[in-house]
Amino acid sequence: MGLAENIKVRRSAKSYSQAELAESAGVSQQLINALENGKVGSTKFMPEIAAALGCNVRELDPRFGDAGRLKQNASHEAKAASELPILAAMEMPPVSMSVEISVEPVDFMDRPPLLENVRDGYALFVADDLMSPELERGDMVLINPHYPPVPNTTCILLQESGGARIGKVRRLLGFTADEWHVKMWNGPVDSVPENSLNRQAWQQCHRIVARYCRR
């Protein structure tokens, strides 16, 4: 079994929910979700997750501790400031057509040229198919939060709700002082593809500048 299945099986054996495992390991639920769905191949928190599941880290991930991985982990903290944080997203109830975005990174990646000197730039795993075929579940997008909103670009609209960060990935058709006019390509059958979002509620509009296709 691979890492994702190993975590699922051992979590089920201990009757843990994802949230309970995350709390026991001292990590975010988004990280557990990303690992179990294969969106993240490993993490520096593997020892903590293994301890919470009552097993050895290599029982979860046989590759953990390989020479290359050891080198990567040893330099992780030192490089974190210069690396690009990767955030995870979790689908919310279908009626909301939104995702909850992790506040803390679930991993880091080498900073790509597009975001080499961009403060607060980040990567995000796509958690739904609402923007398919442009963006598909499991893709990774790169985001520059400092680009101004421009019509006919794909963005993530953000709001804070009850201590959580909620996002909607949409095509930005245009905007006024009060509203974002947006569109999704692949919504549910009974949904309206184009609609408007109140800018007082959705205060941030971060532009997607690149896409890495899922593997």
C-alpha positions in Angstrom: 0.0 0.0 0.0 1.1 3.6 -0.6 1.3 6.4 1.9 -2.3 7.6 1.4 -3.8 4.1 1.9 -1.5 3.4 4.9 -2.8 6.5 6.7 -6.4 5.8 5.9 -6.2 2.2 7.1 -4.4 3.0 10.3 -6.7 5.9 11.0 -9.7 3.7 10.5 -8.2 1.1 12.8 -8.0 3.6 15.6 -11.5 5.0 14.8 -10.1 8.4 14.3 -11.7 11.0 12.1 -9.4 13.2 10.0 -9.9 16.0 12.5 -9.1 13.8 15.5 -5.9 12.5 13.8 -4.9 16.0 13.0 -5.4 17.2 16.6 -3.5 14.2 18.0 -0.6 14.9 15.6 -0.6 18.6 16.0 -1.2 19.3 12.3 -4.1 20.7 10.2 -7.0 18.5 9.0 -6.3 19.9 5.5 -2.9 18.2 5.6 -4.4 14.8 6.6 -6.9 15.2 3.8 -4.3 16.2 1.3 -2.1 13.2 2.2 -5.0 10.7 2.1 -6.0 12.0 -1.3 -2.6 11.9 -2.8 -2.3 15.7 -3.2 0.8 15.8 -1.0 3.4 13.0 -1.4 5.0 13.5 2.0 5.5 16.1 4.8 8.0 17.0 7.4 5.3 16.1 10.0 5.4 12.4 9.1 7.0 11.4 12.5 4.2 13.2 14.4 1.5 11.6 12.3 3.1 8.2 12.7 3.3 8.6 16.5 -0.4 9.6 16.6 -1.2 6.4 14.7 1.0 4.3 17.0 3.4 3.1 14.3 6.9 3.7 12.9 7.2 6.4 10.3 8.5 4.0 7.7 5.5 1.8 8.2 3.5 4.7 6.8 6.0 5.8 4.2 8.7 3.3 3.3 10.6 6.0 1.4 10.9 8.2 4.5 14.5 8.4 5.6 16.0 7.7 2.2 19.2 9.7 1.7 17.5 12.3 -0.5 14.5 12.6 1.8 16.8 13.0 4.8 18.7 15.8 3.1 15.4 17.5 2.1 14.0 17.3 5.6 17.2 18.5 7.2 17.2 21.7 5.1 13.4 22.2 5.2 13.3 24.7 8.0 16.2 26.7 6.7 14.7 26.9 3.2 11.1 27.5 4.2 11.5 31.3 4.1 12.7 31.1 0.5 10.3 28.4 -0.6 6.7 28.8 -1.8 4.1 27.6 0.7 1.5 25.1 -0.6 -2.0 25.4 0.8 -4.7 22.7 0.7 -8.4 23.1 0.1 -11.3 21.0 1.3 -14.7 20.9 -0.4 -17.6 22.3 1.6 -21.2 21.3 1.3 -22.1 21.2 -2.4 -24.7 24.0 -2.1 -21.9 26.4 -1.1 -19.7 25.7 -4.1 -16.8 26.9 -2.0 -13.7 25.4 -0.5 -12.1 25.9 2.9 -8.4 26.8 2.6 -5.8 25.9 5.1 -4.3 28.7 7.0 -1.0 27.0 7.5 1.0 25.4 4.6 0.8 21.7 4.2 4.1 21.7 2.4 6.6 23.8 0.5 8.0 23.8 -3.1 10.9 25.5 -4.8 9.9 29.0 -5.7 9.1 29.1 -9.5 10.3 32.1 -11.5 6.8 33.6 -11.8 6.8 34.1 -8.0 10.5 34.3 -7.3 10.3 37.7 -5.7 6.6 37.9 -4.8 5.9 38.4 -1.1 3.0 36.3 0.1 2.7 34.3 -3.1 1.5 30.8 -2.7 0.4 27.6 -4.4 -3.0 25.9 -3.8 -4.4 22.5 -4.6 -7.6 22.6 -6.5 -10.3 20.7 -4.6 -13.2 20.6 -7.0 -14.1 20.4 -10.7 -16.2 23.6 -10.9 -13.6 25.2 -13.3 -13.0 22.1 -15.4 -11.6 21.7 -18.0 -9.5 24.9 -17.3 -8.7 23.6 -13.8 -9.3 20.1 -12.5 -9.4 18.5 -9.1 -5.8 17.8 -8.0 -4.2 20.5 -10.1 -1.9 22.9 -8.4 -2.3 26.7 -9.1 0.2 29.4 -8.4 -1.2 32.7 -7.0 0.1 36.2 -7.0 -2.0 38.1 -4.4 -0.6 41.5 -5.5 -1.8 41.6 -9.1 -4.8 43.9 -9.4 -8.1 42.4 -10.5 -8.4 42.2 -14.3 -11.5 41.0 -16.3 -11.2 37.7 -18.0 -8.6 36.3 -15.7 -9.1 33.3 -13.3 -8.9 34.2 -9.6 -9.6 33.0 -6.2 -12.1 35.1 -4.2 -11.6 34.9 -0.4 -13.5 35.7 2.8 -13.0 35.0 6.4 -15.9 33.1 8.1 -16.0 31.9 11.7 -12.3 31.8 11.9 -12.0 29.8 8.6 -10.8 31.0 5.2 -13.3 30.3 2.5 -12.5 30.6 -1.2 -14.2 30.3 -4.6 -12.1 29.8 -7.8 -13.9 31.6 -10.6 -13.4 33.4 -13.9 -13.5 37.1 -13.2 -15.7 38.6 -15.9 -15.7 42.1 -14.5 -16.4 44.1 -11.3 -17.9 47.2 -9.9 -17.2 49.0 -6.6 -19.7 46.7 -4.9 -19.6 43.4 -6.8 -17.4 40.8 -8.5 -19.0 39.4 -11.6 -17.8 35.8 -12.0 -18.4 32.6 -13.9 -17.7 28.9 -13.3 -17.4 26.4 -16.2 -18.7 23.2 -14.7 -21.2 23.8 -12.0 -24.0 21.5 -10.8 -26.9 21.0 -13.2 -29.3 23.4 -11.3 -26.7 26.1 -10.7 -26.3 29.4 -12.4 -22.9 29.6 -14.2 -22.6 33.4 -13.9 -23.4 35.4 -10.8 -22.2 38.3 -8.6 -20.4 38.2 -5.3 -20.7 41.0 -2.8 -17.2 42.7 -2.4 -17.9 43.5 1.3 -18.2 39.7 1.9 -15.5 38.6 -0.6 -12.9 41.2 0.0 -9.8 39.6 -1.6 -9.3 38.7 -5.2 -6.1 36.8 -5.9 -5.1 36.1 -9.4 -4.0 32.7 -10.6 -0.8 33.0 -12.7 0.0 29.4 -13.6 -1.3 25.8 -13.3 0.5 22.6 -12.7 -1.5 19.6 -14.0 -2.2 16.8 -11.6 0.0 13.8 -11.9 
